[in-house]
Amino acid sequence: PSHASAPASPPRRMRERMAFTYLRNDVSRRIEVRASGAFEPDEIITVLHRQRREGTWHFALLFDARLVTGEATFEDLDRLRAVDTEPGPNGERRGPLAIVVSDLGLYRKACAYVMSSAPVRPADVFEDRADAERWLQQQGF
């Protein structure tokens, strides 16, 4: 007798890991991060720890997330905020934050994040990178 075998399961798609380009400009006191791939808060926390380790906690941060996909939960935002709003190693305040996003869902979450971080640092969300850069210049960075 012939035995039918179970159909092969479709290949599992691996999540595209979040990747970063990290540029530091000591003259303008600005960190520029370009992120791509699936949203992963632990990866962003790693970037924040690097900034703290390098003594640039007071630098402006331009976070370009236009190539980031996926969902950010409010729990994810709380985890990020817990690290991001701490004073620097020498008690310094955080520099301004400009987030650039194109995904509507991430834009909304970024706005919620910025509103909750407002007492700690100047922050804003942009769809256009040039607007974010102009805003940072207006902040003195």
Helices and strands as residue ranges (DSSP letters): E 19-25, E 30-38, H 41-53, E 60-69, H 74-84, E 97-100, H 104-117, E 123-126, H 129-138
